Amino acid sequence: MLEFFKYEGAGNDFILVDDRTARFPANDQDLVKRLCNMKFGIGADGLMLLRSCPGYDFEMVYFNADGRESTMCGNGGRCIAAFARKLGIIECNARFLAADGEHLADLLSDHYVKLKMSDVSDYEAGRDFYFLNTGSPHYVSFTTGLDKIDVVAAGREIRYSDRFRELGTNVNFVEEGPDYLFVRTYERGVENETQACGTGVVASVISSCLRQKDDKISYSVPVRVLGGQLKVSLKRKGNIFSDIWLEGPATFVFKGQIEIP
């Protein structure tokens, strides 16, 4: 029997497994895919293993819903920090390793977590898009009337274009408000729109900063997503973005056991 915990961060939901004994069959892509399937398994946007890691509080290993090990997940990083606290591994702060390197987390309460993201200095500015990596690759397009856009159809068209078909990309559609952003994301690996995407929110805020071309050196931007509210704060020096923090809810939903082969 496999004991699992279910968490969600602004509607971005995850299966979490305490794998400090390294017994989970991580190479079994079909198993991970089945566990993430809401019809035949538990149901989630992704699955994370919390593993022991010398020199760190823990290591985060992330799998997309398609069963493949993937890159960094921002909301997942916030949820696994809350999970580590529930397990008694940490108290109010965490330092852990993920696919894109070291991350810090501050747990402001049992349900609210700030996560330090990797610095960003490289990006591509197209005629009507930005493309950058915030731990995972993101295509960012600005629009209006975002409530009415078919994000799945529009996102799939970009994700499966000739450029991105092989490796894939996440696709974000962003509407700029007077003092906030509204972001909707089509996620690769899930191959659908999700309620929120942490790395996508960060990519969207950075892209919005690049569009403004102002002289500000620090930003704090509220972001509306389908599943709730997130916030990104960062510092900017030219086109180098550092001290990037993603914050928002990270909520325990339930735990259970499921039989696996």
Summary of the structure (lengths in Angstrom):
residues: 261
radius of gyration: 17.5
end to end distance: 8.8
largest distance: 57.2
contacts: 921
relative contact order: 0.19
helix: 18%
strand: 44%
